[in-house]
Amino acid sequence: MRNGRILVMDDHKDIRYIFSILLNRSNYEVEVAEDGNKAIELFNRSIEEERLFDAIILDLNVPGGMGGAEATEKLLEIDPETKVIWCSGRIDNPIMINYKKDGVVSVIHKPFNNDDIYEALSIAISNN
């Protein structure tokens, strides 16, 4: 039995791969997107298929594409109960410090380790 469904959005292929491997090993079903537009597309499809995501991990900075902050706004417009986790290497970014005011349930700082990911997911999923 799966622990849940997770959507991971990051512009770096290697980061998407790392998340996929770690989460699959922990019995999560994982889908990945390279930018916010693709994440929203996958999110809408999950609603249509009635296979909702338990949490969504979004990279804040996506050069040349929709990043996590804008994607969060759009996802929460679609479903205000969406459990969003932001991921960024810029820990000094004020948006990462004040993430809760944007409807985000947790953050992951890059570079991250397994415990960082599982702690953020635990917070998000326990808020369901």
Secondary structure, DSSP 4 states (H G I P E B T S, - for coil): --SEEEEEE-S-HHHHHHHHHHHHHTTEEEEEESSHHHHHHHHHHHHHTT---SEEEEES--TTS--HHHHHHHHHHH-TT--EEEEES-TT-HHHHTGGGGT--EEEESS--HHHHHHHHHHHHHT-
